[in-house]
Amino acid sequence: MKYEQIFSELKNGRYSPLYFFMGEEPYFIDRLTDYIAENVLTETEKTFNQMILYGKDTDIKNIINTARRFPMMAQHQVIIVKEAQHVKNIEELQHYIHQPLASTILVINYKYKKIDKRTRFFKLLDEKAVVFESMKIQDYKMPSWITAYLQQKKIKIEPKASSMLTDYLGNDIGKIVNELEKLLLVMPQGSGNITALQVEQNIGISKDYNTFELNNAMMAKDVLKANRIIDYFAKNPKNNPMVLTLSSLFYLFSKVLLLHSIKDKSQDNLTKALGIKPFFLREYQMAARNYSMNKVISIIGLLREYDLKTKGAGSMASESELLKELTFKIIH
């Protein structure tokens, strides 16, 4: 089932005896689990009927025995198994799955991993339980996710602000949501729009010296601006790790390479194919004019080479020195 589907069912009080949440993105797993933990039982009922187990401290036998108990003075008991990826022989849970207790709501949190869908165990889960796979959102989709998340709260965000957050925090949804909630707390009363300036002032991301602006400088072949930014990165390495800079540049030039290969260069087709908002299309078109297809292919090779160098392969230079070298080779 999809995340929104499960949330809708839970909010309407329609519960399943067994939930199996798995996958690489913990945020959605935690949101669903927290909702069940907070809303299925009353505070009084939770005293005797809600239990949290941890994968490292329990086993299948204990999970099954706990799940087979009957609730005390309540319609349900809620059993939540966190870090279930550490439970040995998780497939032995099938002994319970075949015939789960209707009065028990068993929630299995199988984070950062997933069950092989070809196995008999998964097929049984798929038949008997509510199964949800929580997948990482790709970097290029994060600005759109941020916009949609805030729209639910009737808040808008400037495209530059959402890109700054993505460039700084990557696709770690938990971190992004925490920072967005901080921004909402400090927004001026009556304001319904998050700006790049607010992001800079409250999160510590410089609106002038960040990977978003470095990408812009690269696309425009603005040598002076690019060098100012990488000098700032060198002075603030903790907030501007090389790995994030390389990732952002790889994302940029992969898009430019894709743009070169697209035959239908109408605005609608390009924005759809590149997965970007029309607001950013002009900058990508400028980059395609500044960098030929062969040059872009060469740049992608450079990014891979310097990624290895940052890991100590064939170079003893510091990250700031490597970034200066890389910037020069890209622009010239």
C-alpha positions in Angstrom: 0.0 0.0 0.0 1.0 3.6 -0.5 1.9 5.9 2.4 -1.1 8.1 1.9 -3.4 5.1 1.7 -2.2 3.7 5.0 -2.5 7.1 6.7 -6.0 7.5 5.5 -7.0 4.1 6.8 -5.5 4.8 10.2 -7.1 8.2 10.5 -10.5 6.5 9.8 -9.9 3.9 12.5 -9.5 1.0 10.1 -6.7 -1.1 11.6 -4.9 -4.2 10.4 -3.6 -6.9 12.7 -0.2 -6.7 11.1 1.9 -3.8 9.6 5.2 -4.5 8.0 7.1 -1.2 7.2 10.4 -1.6 5.5 12.9 0.3 3.3 15.7 2.8 3.2 13.8 6.0 4.2 13.1 6.0 7.9 11.0 9.2 7.9 7.8 7.6 6.5 8.2 4.5 8.6 8.5 6.6 11.8 5.5 8.8 10.8 3.2 5.8 10.4 4.5 4.1 13.5 4.2 7.2 15.6 0.6 7.7 14.5 -0.3 4.2 15.5 1.5 4.6 18.9 -0.2 7.9 19.6 -3.7 7.4 18.4 -5.0 3.8 18.5 -5.2 3.5 22.3 -6.2 6.0 24.9 -3.6 7.0 27.5 -5.3 4.7 30.0 -5.4 1.8 27.7 -1.7 2.2 26.8 -0.6 1.3 30.3 -1.4 -2.4 29.9 -1.9 -2.7 26.1 1.0 -1.0 24.4 4.5 -2.4 24.2 7.6 -1.4 22.3 10.2 -4.1 21.6 13.7 -3.6 20.0 15.2 -5.9 17.5 18.5 -6.2 19.2 16.9 -7.1 22.5 14.2 -9.5 21.5 13.6 -12.6 19.3 10.8 -14.1 17.2 9.5 -16.3 20.1 9.1 -13.3 22.3 7.4 -11.3 19.6 4.9 -14.0 18.8 4.2 -14.8 22.5 3.6 -11.1 23.2 1.4 -10.7 20.1 -0.8 -13.6 21.1 -1.8 -12.1 24.4 -5.3 -10.6 24.7 -5.8 -7.0 25.6 -6.8 -5.9 29.1 -10.0 -3.7 29.2 -9.4 -2.5 25.6 -10.4 -3.5 22.1 -6.8 -3.8 21.0 -3.2 -4.2 22.1 -0.5 -2.5 20.2 2.9 -4.2 19.8 5.6 -2.2 18.0 8.9 -3.9 17.1 11.5 -1.2 16.3 14.9 -2.0 14.5 13.4 -5.3 13.4 16.2 -5.6 10.8 18.2 -6.9 13.8 15.8 -9.7 14.7 17.4 -13.0 13.8 15.4 -15.3 11.5 12.7 -12.8 10.9 11.1 -15.2 8.4 10.0 -17.4 11.3 7.4 -14.7 12.0 5.4 -16.6 9.4 4.2 -18.9 12.2 2.2 -16.0 13.5 1.3 -14.3 10.2 -0.6 -17.4 9.1 -3.1 -16.7 11.9 -2.7 -13.4 13.6 -4.7 -12.4 16.6 -7.5 -10.0 15.5 -7.2 -8.0 18.7 -3.5 -7.3 18.3 -2.0 -4.6 16.1 1.6 -5.7 15.5 3.8 -3.2 13.8 7.2 -4.3 12.4 9.8 -1.6 11.6 12.3 -3.1 9.3 14.5 0.0 8.5 17.2 0.5 5.9 16.6 -2.9 4.4 13.8 -4.7 2.7 12.6 -8.3 2.4 13.3 -10.1 -0.9 10.0 -10.0 -2.8 10.8 -13.3 -4.4 10.7 -15.2 -1.1 7.8 -17.2 0.3 8.0 -15.0 3.4 7.4 -11.8 1.5 4.5 -13.3 -0.5 2.9 -14.4 2.8 3.4 -10.9 4.2 1.9 -9.3 1.1 -1.2 -11.6 1.4 -1.8 -11.2 5.2 -0.3 -7.9 6.2 -0.2 -4.2 5.3 3.2 -3.9 3.7 4.8 -0.6 2.9 8.2 0.0 1.3 9.6 3.4 2.2 11.9 4.4 -0.6 14.5 7.3 -0.6 13.3 10.3 -2.6 15.8 11.1 -5.3 17.8 14.3 -4.9 16.2 16.0 -7.9 12.7 15.4 -6.6 13.4 16.9 -3.1 12.6 20.5 -4.0 9.2 19.4 -5.3 8.7 17.3 -2.2 9.5 20.3 0.1 7.0 22.4 -1.9 4.3 19.8 -1.6 5.0 19.3 2.2 4.6 23.0 2.8 1.5 23.3 0.6 -0.3 21.0 3.0 0.4 23.6 5.7 -0.7 26.4 3.3 2.9 27.8 3.1 4.8 28.6 -0.1 8.6 28.5 -0.5 10.8 30.2 -3.1 12.4 27.8 -5.6 15.8 29.1 -4.6 15.1 28.4 -0.9 14.0 24.8 -1.5 17.0 24.2 -3.7 19.3 25.6 -1.0 17.8 23.2 1.5 18.2 20.3 -0.8 21.8 21.1 -1.7 22.7 21.6 2.0 20.8 18.6 3.5 20.6 16.2 0.6 17.6 13.9 0.6 17.5 13.3 4.3 13.8 14.0 4.9 14.1 13.9 8.6 16.6 16.7 8.7 14.8 18.7 6.1 11.5 18.4 8.0 13.2 19.5 11.2 14.7 22.6 9.5 11.3 23.4 7.9 9.6 23.2 11.2 12.2 25.6 12.7 11.5 28.0 9.9 7.8 27.9 10.5 8.3 28.8 14.1 10.3 31.9 13.3 8.3 33.1 10.3 6.8 36.6 10.7 3.1 36.5 11.7 0.8 36.5 8.7 3.6 35.5 6.3 2.9 32.6 4.1 6.2 32.4 2.1 9.6 31.0 3.0 12.4 33.0 1.3 16.1 32.3 0.6 17.0 35.0 3.1 15.0 33.3 5.9 16.8 30.0 5.1 20.2 31.8 5.3 19.3 33.7 8.5 17.8 30.8 10.4 19.5 27.6 9.1 23.0 28.9 8.6 23.1 28.4 4.8 24.6 31.3 3.0 22.4 32.5 0.2 25.5 33.6 -1.7 27.9 30.9 -0.9 26.4 27.4 -1.3 26.3 24.6 -3.8 23.2 26.1 -5.5 25.1 29.3 -6.3 28.3 27.3 -7.2 26.2 25.4 -9.8 24.9 28.7 -11.1 28.5 30.0 -11.4 29.5 26.9 -13.2 26.6 27.1 -15.7 27.5 30.7 -16.5 31.2 30.0 -16.5 31.6 32.8 -14.0 35.2 32.2 -12.8 35.2 35.0 -10.2 32.0 33.9 -8.5 33.0 30.2 -8.6 36.3 31.0 -7.0 34.7 33.1 -4.3 32.4 30.3 -3.4 35.0 27.6 -3.2 37.2 29.9 -1.1 34.3 30.2 1.3 33.9 26.4 1.3 37.5 26.0 2.1 37.1 28.3 5.2 33.9 26.5 6.2 34.5 22.8 5.4 32.2 21.4 8.1 29.1 23.1 6.5 30.3 22.4 2.9 31.7 18.9 2.7 33.3 17.9 -0.6 31.0 14.9 -1.0 27.9 17.1 -1.2 29.6 19.5 -3.6 30.6 16.7 -6.0 27.1 15.2 -5.7 25.5 18.5 -6.6 27.9 19.0 -9.6 27.3 15.5 -10.8 23.5 16.1 -10.7 23.9 19.4 -12.6 26.1 18.1 -15.4 24.0 14.9 -15.8 21.0 17.1 -16.4 23.0 19.2 -19.0 24.1 16.0 -20.7 20.5 14.9 -20.8 19.4 18.2 -22.2 22.0 17.9 -25.1 20.5 14.5 -26.0 16.8 15.6 -26.1 15.5 16.2 -29.6 12.3 17.9 -28.7 13.5 21.1 -27.0 10.1 22.7 -26.3 9.9 24.1 -22.8 7.2 21.7 -21.7 9.1 18.6 -22.9 12.5 19.8 -21.5 11.1 20.6 -18.0 9.3 17.2 -17.9 12.3 15.3 -19.1 14.8 17.0 -16.8 12.5 16.9 -13.8 12.9 20.6 -13.1 10.6 23.6 -12.8 10.3 26.1 -15.7 12.0 28.6 -13.4 15.3 26.8 -13.7 15.2 25.9 -17.4 16.9 29.0 -18.8 20.0 28.3 -16.6 20.3 24.8 -17.9 19.9 26.0 -21.5 22.7 28.5 -20.8 24.9 25.7 -19.5 24.2 23.6 -22.6 25.4 26.6 -24.7 28.5 27.0 -22.6 29.5 23.3 -22.5 29.4 21.1 -25.5 28.2 17.5 -25.2 31.8 16.2 -25.4 32.9 18.7 -22.7 30.1 17.6 -20.4 31.1 13.9 -20.8 34.6 14.9 -19.9 33.4 16.8 -16.8 31.4 13.8 -15.6 34.6 11.8 -15.9 36.5 14.5 -13.9 33.9 14.4 -11.1 34.3 10.6 -10.8 38.1 11.0 -10.8 38.0 13.7 -8.1 35.5 11.7 -6.0 38.2 8.9 -5.9 40.9 11.5 -5.0 38.9 12.7 -2.0 39.0 9.2 -0.8 42.8 9.1 -1.0 43.1 7.4 -4.4 46.3 8.8 -6.0 46.3 12.2 -4.3 47.4 13.6 -1.0 45.9 17.1 -1.6 43.3 18.6 0.7 39.7 18.8 -0.2 39.9 22.6 -0.8 42.9 22.1 -3.1 41.1 19.4 -5.0 38.0 21.5 -5.4 40.1 24.4 -6.8 41.7 22.1 -9.3 38.4 20.6 -10.3 36.7 24.0 -10.7 39.5 25.2 -13.0 39.4 22.1 -15.2 35.6 22.3 -15.5 35.4 26.0 -16.5 38.5 26.1 -18.7 
